[in-house]
Amino acid sequence: MTAFLLGALFGLIGFGYFLYGKRQKEMMPMLVGLAFCVYPYFVTQVYLMVLIGVVLMAVPYFYAKWF
């Protein structure tokens, strides 16, 4: 049940990233948003799901800072 709820939560976060990227015409948030929506289907372990989610949330921040 926890994996299901986390998958739904990360899917909503991914949808937000995707919409933001689409409106700003930025490719990185769109790709991260798609990754957020897809990866819960393949990862079933809760701790790994949270770890990947946190890393994906940080990717646009560090990408924008370095590039």
HTML snippet that shows the backbone in 3Dmol.js (N, CA, C, O; Angstrom):
<script src="https://3Dmol.org/build/3Dmol-min.js"></script>
<div id="view" style="width:600px;height:400px;position:relative"></div>
<script>
const pdb = `
ATOM      1  N   MET A   1       0.820  -1.195   0.000  1.00  0.00           N
ATOM      2  CA  MET A   1       0.000   0.000   0.000  1.00  0.00           C
ATOM      3  C   MET A   1       0.865   1.261   0.000  1.00  0.00           C
ATOM      4  O   MET A   1       0.530   2.245  -0.659  1.00  0.00           O
ATOM      5  N   THR A   2       1.974   1.232   0.735  1.00  0.00           N
ATOM      6  CA  THR A   2       2.859   2.390   0.788  1.00  0.00           C
ATOM      7  C   THR A   2       3.467   2.669  -0.577  1.00  0.00           C
ATOM      8  O   THR A   2       3.566   3.824  -0.991  1.00  0.00           O
ATOM      9  N   ALA A   3       3.872   1.621  -1.274  1.00  0.00           N
ATOM     10  CA  ALA A   3       4.458   1.811  -2.609  1.00  0.00           C
ATOM     11  C   ALA A   3       3.429   2.413  -3.560  1.00  0.00           C
ATOM     12  O   ALA A   3       3.770   3.252  -4.394  1.00  0.00           O
ATOM     13  N   PHE A   4       2.193   1.995  -3.442  1.00  0.00           N
ATOM     14  CA  PHE A   4       1.132   2.544  -4.291  1.00  0.00           C
ATOM     15  C   PHE A   4       0.936   4.037  -4.028  1.00  0.00           C
ATOM     16  O   PHE A   4       0.840   4.827  -4.968  1.00  0.00           O
ATOM     17  N   LEU A   5       0.876   4.420  -2.768  1.00  0.00           N
ATOM     18  CA  LEU A   5       0.671   5.830  -2.425  1.00  0.00           C
ATOM     19  C   LEU A   5       1.870   6.686  -2.826  1.00  0.00           C
ATOM     20  O   LEU A   5       1.705   7.804  -3.314  1.00  0.00           O
ATOM     21  N   LEU A   6       3.075   6.157  -2.620  1.00  0.00           N
ATOM     22  CA  LEU A   6       4.258   6.904  -3.038  1.00  0.00           C
ATOM     23  C   LEU A   6       4.309   7.032  -4.558  1.00  0.00           C
ATOM     24  O   LEU A   6       4.706   8.075  -5.078  1.00  0.00           O
ATOM     25  N   GLY A   7       3.914   5.988  -5.266  1.00  0.00           N
ATOM     26  CA  GLY A   7       3.860   6.059  -6.721  1.00  0.00           C
ATOM     27  C   GLY A   7       2.898   7.129  -7.196  1.00  0.00           C
ATOM     28  O   GLY A   7       3.192   7.867  -8.136  1.00  0.00           O
ATOM     29  N   ALA A   8       1.744   7.212  -6.543  1.00  0.00           N
ATOM     30  CA  ALA A   8       0.774   8.246  -6.894  1.00  0.00           C
ATOM     31  C   ALA A   8       1.319   9.635  -6.576  1.00  0.00           C
ATOM     32  O   ALA A   8       1.143  10.564  -7.365  1.00  0.00           O
ATOM     33  N   LEU A   9       1.971   9.785  -5.439  1.00  0.00           N
ATOM     34  CA  LEU A   9       2.551  11.070  -5.056  1.00  0.00           C
ATOM     35  C   LEU A   9       3.628  11.505  -6.045  1.00  0.00           C
ATOM     36  O   LEU A   9       3.637  12.649  -6.498  1.00  0.00           O
ATOM     37  N   PHE A  10       4.532  10.589  -6.374  1.00  0.00           N
ATOM     38  CA  PHE A  10       5.594  10.939  -7.310  1.00  0.00           C
ATOM     39  C   PHE A  10       5.043  11.158  -8.712  1.00  0.00           C
ATOM     40  O   PHE A  10       5.606  11.945  -9.472  1.00  0.00           O
ATOM     41  N   GLY A  11       3.969  10.488  -9.069  1.00  0.00           N
ATOM     42  CA  GLY A  11       3.322  10.745 -10.345  1.00  0.00           C
ATOM     43  C   GLY A  11       2.757  12.157 -10.420  1.00  0.00           C
ATOM     44  O   GLY A  11       2.859  12.817 -11.455  1.00  0.00           O
ATOM     45  N   LEU A  12       2.161  12.619  -9.322  1.00  0.00           N
ATOM     46  CA  LEU A  12       1.653  13.997  -9.276  1.00  0.00           C
ATOM     47  C   LEU A  12       2.784  15.017  -9.339  1.00  0.00           C
ATOM     48  O   LEU A  12       2.669  16.039 -10.016  1.00  0.00           O
ATOM     49  N   ILE A  13       3.870  14.738  -8.637  1.00  0.00           N
ATOM     50  CA  ILE A  13       5.035  15.631  -8.699  1.00  0.00           C
ATOM     51  C   ILE A  13       5.575  15.670 -10.123  1.00  0.00           C
ATOM     52  O   ILE A  13       5.928  16.733 -10.633  1.00  0.00           O
ATOM     53  N   GLY A  14       5.637  14.506 -10.756  1.00  0.00           N
ATOM     54  CA  GLY A  14       6.109  14.438 -12.135  1.00  0.00           C
ATOM     55  C   GLY A  14       5.214  15.205 -13.090  1.00  0.00           C
ATOM     56  O   GLY A  14       5.698  15.861 -14.012  1.00  0.00           O
ATOM     57  N   PHE A  15       3.921  15.126 -12.871  1.00  0.00           N
ATOM     58  CA  PHE A  15       2.983  15.882 -13.701  1.00  0.00           C
ATOM     59  C   PHE A  15       3.237  17.381 -13.553  1.00  0.00           C
ATOM     60  O   PHE A  15       3.185  18.122 -14.534  1.00  0.00           O
ATOM     61  N   GLY A  16       3.509  17.824 -12.333  1.00  0.00           N
ATOM     62  CA  GLY A  16       3.823  19.237 -12.108  1.00  0.00           C
ATOM     63  C   GLY A  16       5.106  19.655 -12.794  1.00  0.00           C
ATOM     64  O   GLY A  16       5.166  20.719 -13.410  1.00  0.00           O
ATOM     65  N   TYR A  17       6.143  18.820 -12.691  1.00  0.00           N
ATOM     66  CA  TYR A  17       7.395  19.109 -13.389  1.00  0.00           C
ATOM     67  C   TYR A  17       7.169  19.175 -14.892  1.00  0.00           C
ATOM     68  O   TYR A  17       7.687  20.068 -15.562  1.00  0.00           O
ATOM     69  N   PHE A  18       6.399  18.234 -15.421  1.00  0.00           N
ATOM     70  CA  PHE A  18       6.158  18.198 -16.855  1.00  0.00           C
ATOM     71  C   PHE A  18       5.421  19.446 -17.322  1.00  0.00           C
ATOM     72  O   PHE A  18       5.798  20.047 -18.328  1.00  0.00           O
ATOM     73  N   LEU A  19       4.375  19.842 -16.601  1.00  0.00           N
ATOM     74  CA  LEU A  19       3.636  21.047 -16.990  1.00  0.00           C
ATOM     75  C   LEU A  19       4.507  22.295 -16.902  1.00  0.00           C
ATOM     76  O   LEU A  19       4.437  23.168 -17.767  1.00  0.00           O
ATOM     77  N   TYR A  20       5.318  22.376 -15.868  1.00  0.00           N
ATOM     78  CA  TYR A  20       6.225  23.520 -15.734  1.00  0.00           C
ATOM     79  C   TYR A  20       7.189  23.578 -16.915  1.00  0.00           C
ATOM     80  O   TYR A  20       7.389  24.636 -17.511  1.00  0.00           O
ATOM     81  N   GLY A  21       7.783  22.438 -17.247  1.00  0.00           N
ATOM     82  CA  GLY A  21       8.721  22.402 -18.365  1.00  0.00           C
ATOM     83  C   GLY A  21       8.060  22.734 -19.690  1.00  0.00           C
ATOM     84  O   GLY A  21       8.657  23.401 -20.535  1.00  0.00           O
ATOM     85  N   LYS A  22       6.840  22.277 -19.875  1.00  0.00           N
ATOM     86  CA  LYS A  22       6.124  22.557 -21.118  1.00  0.00           C
ATOM     87  C   LYS A  22       5.800  24.038 -21.239  1.00  0.00           C
ATOM     88  O   LYS A  22       5.959  24.616 -22.314  1.00  0.00           O
ATOM     89  N   ARG A  23       5.355  24.650 -20.174  1.00  0.00           N
ATOM     90  CA  ARG A  23       5.000  26.069 -20.219  1.00  0.00           C
ATOM     91  C   ARG A  23       6.221  26.964 -20.352  1.00  0.00           C
ATOM     92  O   ARG A  23       6.160  28.009 -20.999  1.00  0.00           O
ATOM     93  N   GLN A  24       7.336  26.558 -19.739  1.00  0.00           N
ATOM     94  CA  GLN A  24       8.559  27.361 -19.821  1.00  0.00           C
ATOM     95  C   GLN A  24       9.410  27.003 -21.040  1.00  0.00           C
ATOM     96  O   GLN A  24      10.430  27.640 -21.303  1.00  0.00           O
ATOM     97  N   LYS A  25       8.983  25.984 -21.775  1.00  0.00           N
ATOM     98  CA  LYS A  25       9.714  25.477 -22.941  1.00  0.00           C
ATOM     99  C   LYS A  25      11.125  25.042 -22.549  1.00  0.00           C
ATOM    100  O   LYS A  25      12.097  25.339 -23.243  1.00  0.00           O
ATOM    101  N   GLU A  26      11.214  24.337 -21.431  1.00  0.00           N
ATOM    102  CA  GLU A  26      12.468  23.791 -20.925  1.00  0.00           C
ATOM    103  C   GLU A  26      12.415  22.271 -21.007  1.00  0.00           C
ATOM    104  O   GLU A  26      11.446  21.653 -20.565  1.00  0.00           O
ATOM    105  N   MET A  27      13.444  21.680 -21.565  1.00  0.00           N
ATOM    106  CA  MET A  27      13.443  20.240 -21.771  1.00  0.00           C
ATOM    107  C   MET A  27      13.738  19.461 -20.482  1.00  0.00           C
ATOM    108  O   MET A  27      13.157  18.397 -20.268  1.00  0.00           O
ATOM    109  N   MET A  28      14.621  19.965 -19.629  1.00  0.00           N
ATOM    110  CA  MET A  28      15.013  19.214 -18.431  1.00  0.00           C
ATOM    111  C   MET A  28      13.833  18.942 -17.490  1.00  0.00           C
ATOM    112  O   MET A  28      13.650  17.790 -17.096  1.00  0.00           O
ATOM    113  N   PRO A  29      13.027  19.934 -17.110  1.00  0.00           N
ATOM    114  CA  PRO A  29      11.890  19.609 -16.243  1.00  0.00           C
ATOM    115  C   PRO A  29      10.889  18.661 -16.905  1.00  0.00           C
ATOM    116  O   PRO A  29      10.257  17.854 -16.223  1.00  0.00           O
ATOM    117  N   MET A  30      10.743  18.752 -18.219  1.00  0.00           N
ATOM    118  CA  MET A  30       9.831  17.836 -18.907  1.00  0.00           C
ATOM    119  C   MET A  30      10.335  16.401 -18.822  1.00  0.00           C
ATOM    120  O   MET A  30       9.555  15.483 -18.568  1.00  0.00           O
ATOM    121  N   LEU A  31      11.629  16.202 -19.031  1.00  0.00           N
ATOM    122  CA  LEU A  31      12.191  14.857 -18.959  1.00  0.00           C
ATOM    123  C   LEU A  31      12.133  14.293 -17.548  1.00  0.00           C
ATOM    124  O   LEU A  31      11.840  13.114 -17.353  1.00  0.00           O
ATOM    125  N   VAL A  32      12.414  15.141 -16.565  1.00  0.00           N
ATOM    126  CA  VAL A  32      12.331  14.689 -15.173  1.00  0.00           C
ATOM    127  C   VAL A  32      10.882  14.355 -14.823  1.00  0.00           C
ATOM    128  O   VAL A  32      10.621  13.387 -14.109  1.00  0.00           O
ATOM    129  N   GLY A  33       9.959  15.142 -15.316  1.00  0.00           N
ATOM    130  CA  GLY A  33       8.548  14.860 -15.085  1.00  0.00           C
ATOM    131  C   GLY A  33       8.127  13.525 -15.668  1.00  0.00           C
ATOM    132  O   GLY A  33       7.395  12.770 -15.029  1.00  0.00           O
ATOM    133  N   LEU A  34       8.579  13.232 -16.860  1.00  0.00           N
ATOM    134  CA  LEU A  34       8.278  11.931 -17.468  1.00  0.00           C
ATOM    135  C   LEU A  34       8.909  10.795 -16.675  1.00  0.00           C
ATOM    136  O   LEU A  34       8.286   9.753 -16.470  1.00  0.00           O
ATOM    137  N   ALA A  35      10.154  10.997 -16.228  1.00  0.00           N
ATOM    138  CA  ALA A  35      10.814   9.970 -15.421  1.00  0.00           C
ATOM    139  C   ALA A  35      10.048   9.736 -14.117  1.00  0.00           C
ATOM    140  O   ALA A  35       9.899   8.595 -13.680  1.00  0.00           O
ATOM    141  N   PHE A  36       9.566  10.808 -13.500  1.00  0.00           N
ATOM    142  CA  PHE A  36       8.772  10.680 -12.277  1.00  0.00           C
ATOM    143  C   PHE A  36       7.504   9.871 -12.517  1.00  0.00           C
ATOM    144  O   PHE A  36       7.101   9.074 -11.670  1.00  0.00           O
ATOM    145  N   CYS A  37       6.889  10.074 -13.651  1.00  0.00           N
ATOM    146  CA  CYS A  37       5.635   9.370 -13.935  1.00  0.00           C
ATOM    147  C   CYS A  37       5.857   7.903 -14.275  1.00  0.00           C
ATOM    148  O   CYS A  37       4.958   7.088 -14.070  1.00  0.00           O
ATOM    149  N   VAL A  38       7.027   7.549 -14.787  1.00  0.00           N
ATOM    150  CA  VAL A  38       7.270   6.194 -15.267  1.00  0.00           C
ATOM    151  C   VAL A  38       7.958   5.302 -14.234  1.00  0.00           C
ATOM    152  O   VAL A  38       7.604   4.129 -14.119  1.00  0.00           O
ATOM    153  N   TYR A  39       8.926   5.820 -13.483  1.00  0.00           N
ATOM    154  CA  TYR A  39       9.738   4.935 -12.660  1.00  0.00           C
ATOM    155  C   TYR A  39       8.971   4.201 -11.553  1.00  0.00           C
ATOM    156  O   TYR A  39       9.396   3.100 -11.203  1.00  0.00           O
ATOM    157  N   PRO A  40       7.883   4.713 -10.976  1.00  0.00           N
ATOM    158  CA  PRO A  40       7.186   3.912  -9.957  1.00  0.00           C
ATOM    159  C   PRO A  40       6.620   2.587 -10.478  1.00  0.00           C
ATOM    160  O   PRO A  40       6.345   1.681  -9.691  1.00  0.00           O
ATOM    161  N   TYR A  41       6.445   2.469 -11.794  1.00  0.00           N
ATOM    162  CA  TYR A  41       5.968   1.211 -12.358  1.00  0.00           C
ATOM    163  C   TYR A  41       7.035   0.114 -12.285  1.00  0.00           C
ATOM    164  O   TYR A  41       6.708  -1.072 -12.261  1.00  0.00           O
ATOM    165  N   PHE A  42       8.299   0.510 -12.250  1.00  0.00           N
ATOM    166  CA  PHE A  42       9.392  -0.449 -12.295  1.00  0.00           C
ATOM    167  C   PHE A  42      10.060  -0.678 -10.948  1.00  0.00           C
ATOM    168  O   PHE A  42      10.741  -1.689 -10.770  1.00  0.00           O
ATOM    169  N   VAL A  43       9.887   0.230  -9.996  1.00  0.00           N
ATOM    170  CA  VAL A  43      10.519   0.121  -8.677  1.00  0.00           C
ATOM    171  C   VAL A  43       9.435  -0.180  -7.651  1.00  0.00           C
ATOM    172  O   VAL A  43       8.469   0.573  -7.518  1.00  0.00           O
ATOM    173  N   THR A  44       9.599  -1.283  -6.925  1.00  0.00           N
ATOM    174  CA  THR A  44       8.583  -1.662  -5.948  1.00  0.00           C
ATOM    175  C   THR A  44       9.069  -1.511  -4.511  1.00  0.00           C
ATOM    176  O   THR A  44       8.253  -1.492  -3.590  1.00  0.00           O
ATOM    177  N   GLN A  45      10.366  -1.405  -4.300  1.00  0.00           N
ATOM    178  CA  GLN A  45      10.881  -1.247  -2.947  1.00  0.00           C
ATOM    179  C   GLN A  45      10.711   0.210  -2.509  1.00  0.00           C
ATOM    180  O   GLN A  45      11.080   1.136  -3.232  1.00  0.00           O
ATOM    181  N   VAL A  46      10.156   0.391  -1.339  1.00  0.00           N
ATOM    182  CA  VAL A  46       9.792   1.730  -0.868  1.00  0.00           C
ATOM    183  C   VAL A  46      11.016   2.618  -0.695  1.00  0.00           C
ATOM    184  O   VAL A  46      11.009   3.767  -1.138  1.00  0.00           O
ATOM    185  N   TYR A  47      12.062   2.110  -0.061  1.00  0.00           N
ATOM    186  CA  TYR A  47      13.242   2.934   0.186  1.00  0.00           C
ATOM    187  C   TYR A  47      13.917   3.353  -1.119  1.00  0.00           C
ATOM    188  O   TYR A  47      14.368   4.490  -1.256  1.00  0.00           O
ATOM    189  N   LEU A  48      13.982   2.441  -2.058  1.00  0.00           N
ATOM    190  CA  LEU A  48      14.574   2.762  -3.351  1.00  0.00           C
ATOM    191  C   LEU A  48      13.709   3.765  -4.105  1.00  0.00           C
ATOM    192  O   LEU A  48      14.235   4.643  -4.790  1.00  0.00           O
ATOM    193  N   MET A  49      12.405   3.647  -3.986  1.00  0.00           N
ATOM    194  CA  MET A  49      11.494   4.575  -4.637  1.00  0.00           C
ATOM    195  C   MET A  49      11.679   5.994  -4.086  1.00  0.00           C
ATOM    196  O   MET A  49      11.699   6.961  -4.847  1.00  0.00           O
ATOM    197  N   VAL A  50      11.813   6.109  -2.783  1.00  0.00           N
ATOM    198  CA  VAL A  50      12.017   7.421  -2.162  1.00  0.00           C
ATOM    199  C   VAL A  50      13.371   7.993  -2.562  1.00  0.00           C
ATOM    200  O   VAL A  50      13.476   9.184  -2.858  1.00  0.00           O
ATOM    201  N   LEU A  51      14.404   7.159  -2.576  1.00  0.00           N
ATOM    202  CA  LEU A  51      15.740   7.620  -2.952  1.00  0.00           C
ATOM    203  C   LEU A  51      15.763   8.132  -4.386  1.00  0.00           C
ATOM    204  O   LEU A  51      16.309   9.202  -4.652  1.00  0.00           O
ATOM    205  N   ILE A  52      15.185   7.391  -5.296  1.00  0.00           N
ATOM    206  CA  ILE A  52      15.138   7.824  -6.693  1.00  0.00           C
ATOM    207  C   ILE A  52      14.307   9.103  -6.829  1.00  0.00           C
ATOM    208  O   ILE A  52      14.662   9.990  -7.605  1.00  0.00           O
ATOM    209  N   GLY A  53      13.221   9.202  -6.092  1.00  0.00           N
ATOM    210  CA  GLY A  53      12.399  10.405  -6.126  1.00  0.00           C
ATOM    211  C   GLY A  53      13.145  11.634  -5.658  1.00  0.00           C
ATOM    212  O   GLY A  53      13.034  12.696  -6.271  1.00  0.00           O
ATOM    213  N   VAL A  54      13.898  11.511  -4.589  1.00  0.00           N
ATOM    214  CA  VAL A  54      14.673  12.647  -4.072  1.00  0.00           C
ATOM    215  C   VAL A  54      15.753  13.048  -5.074  1.00  0.00           C
ATOM    216  O   VAL A  54      15.985  14.236  -5.295  1.00  0.00           O
ATOM    217  N   VAL A  55      16.402  12.080  -5.668  1.00  0.00           N
ATOM    218  CA  VAL A  55      17.434  12.383  -6.659  1.00  0.00           C
ATOM    219  C   VAL A  55      16.816  13.068  -7.879  1.00  0.00           C
ATOM    220  O   VAL A  55      17.369  14.040  -8.393  1.00  0.00           O
ATOM    221  N   LEU A  56      15.690  12.571  -8.332  1.00  0.00           N
ATOM    222  CA  LEU A  56      15.038  13.196  -9.492  1.00  0.00           C
ATOM    223  C   LEU A  56      14.574  14.620  -9.184  1.00  0.00           C
ATOM    224  O   LEU A  56      14.606  15.482 -10.062  1.00  0.00           O
ATOM    225  N   MET A  57      14.148  14.870  -7.962  1.00  0.00           N
ATOM    226  CA  MET A  57      13.739  16.233  -7.610  1.00  0.00           C
ATOM    227  C   MET A  57      14.923  17.188  -7.633  1.00  0.00           C
ATOM    228  O   MET A  57      14.749  18.373  -7.919  1.00  0.00           O
ATOM    229  N   ALA A  58      16.112  16.701  -7.341  1.00  0.00           N
ATOM    230  CA  ALA A  58      17.292  17.550  -7.284  1.00  0.00           C
ATOM    231  C   ALA A  58      17.937  17.768  -8.654  1.00  0.00           C
ATOM    232  O   ALA A  58      18.697  18.721  -8.825  1.00  0.00           O
ATOM    233  N   VAL A  59      17.651  16.913  -9.623  1.00  0.00           N
ATOM    234  CA  VAL A  59      18.306  17.005 -10.929  1.00  0.00           C
ATOM    235  C   VAL A  59      18.097  18.360 -11.603  1.00  0.00           C
ATOM    236  O   VAL A  59      19.088  18.945 -12.040  1.00  0.00           O
ATOM    237  N   PRO A  60      16.888  18.900 -11.719  1.00  0.00           N
ATOM    238  CA  PRO A  60      16.743  20.205 -12.397  1.00  0.00           C
ATOM    239  C   PRO A  60      17.475  21.335 -11.672  1.00  0.00           C
ATOM    240  O   PRO A  60      17.997  22.246 -12.316  1.00  0.00           O
ATOM    241  N   TYR A  61      17.518  21.282 -10.360  1.00  0.00           N
ATOM    242  CA  TYR A  61      18.205  22.326  -9.595  1.00  0.00           C
ATOM    243  C   TYR A  61      19.697  22.331  -9.913  1.00  0.00           C
ATOM    244  O   TYR A  61      20.268  23.378 -10.218  1.00  0.00           O
ATOM    245  N   PHE A  62      20.326  21.160  -9.843  1.00  0.00           N
ATOM    246  CA  PHE A  62      21.759  21.096 -10.093  1.00  0.00           C
ATOM    247  C   PHE A  62      22.089  21.268 -11.565  1.00  0.00           C
ATOM    248  O   PHE A  62      23.147  21.800 -11.901  1.00  0.00           O
ATOM    249  N   TYR A  63      21.210  20.830 -12.443  1.00  0.00           N
ATOM    250  CA  TYR A  63      21.422  21.036 -13.873  1.00  0.00           C
ATOM    251  C   TYR A  63      21.414  22.527 -14.204  1.00  0.00           C
ATOM    252  O   TYR A  63      22.262  23.002 -14.960  1.00  0.00           O
ATOM    253  N   ALA A  64      20.466  23.259 -13.645  1.00  0.00           N
ATOM    254  CA  ALA A  64      20.384  24.698 -13.889  1.00  0.00           C
ATOM    255  C   ALA A  64      21.572  25.428 -13.273  1.00  0.00           C
ATOM    256  O   ALA A  64      22.023  26.442 -13.807  1.00  0.00           O
ATOM    257  N   LYS A  65      22.074  24.925 -12.169  1.00  0.00           N
ATOM    258  CA  LYS A  65      23.196  25.575 -11.497  1.00  0.00           C
ATOM    259  C   LYS A  65      24.500  25.358 -12.263  1.00  0.00           C
ATOM    260  O   LYS A  65      25.337  26.258 -12.321  1.00  0.00           O
ATOM    261  N   TRP A  66      24.679  24.177 -12.849  1.00  0.00           N
ATOM    262  CA  TRP A  66      25.925  23.866 -13.540  1.00  0.00           C
ATOM    263  C   TRP A  66      25.925  24.312 -14.992  1.00  0.00           C
ATOM    264  O   TRP A  66      26.985  24.597 -15.549  1.00  0.00           O
ATOM    265  N   PHE A  67      24.768  24.375 -15.605  1.00  0.00           N
ATOM    266  CA  PHE A  67      24.739  24.719 -17.027  1.00  0.00           C
ATOM    267  C   PHE A  67      24.023  25.997 -17.171  1.00  0.00           C
ATOM    268  O   PHE A  67      23.869  26.496 -18.286  1.00  0.00           O
TER     269      PHE A  67
END
`;
const viewer = $3Dmol.createViewer("view");
viewer.addModel(pdb, "pdb");
viewer.setStyle({}, {cartoon: {color: "spectrum"}});
viewer.zoomTo();
viewer.render();
</script>
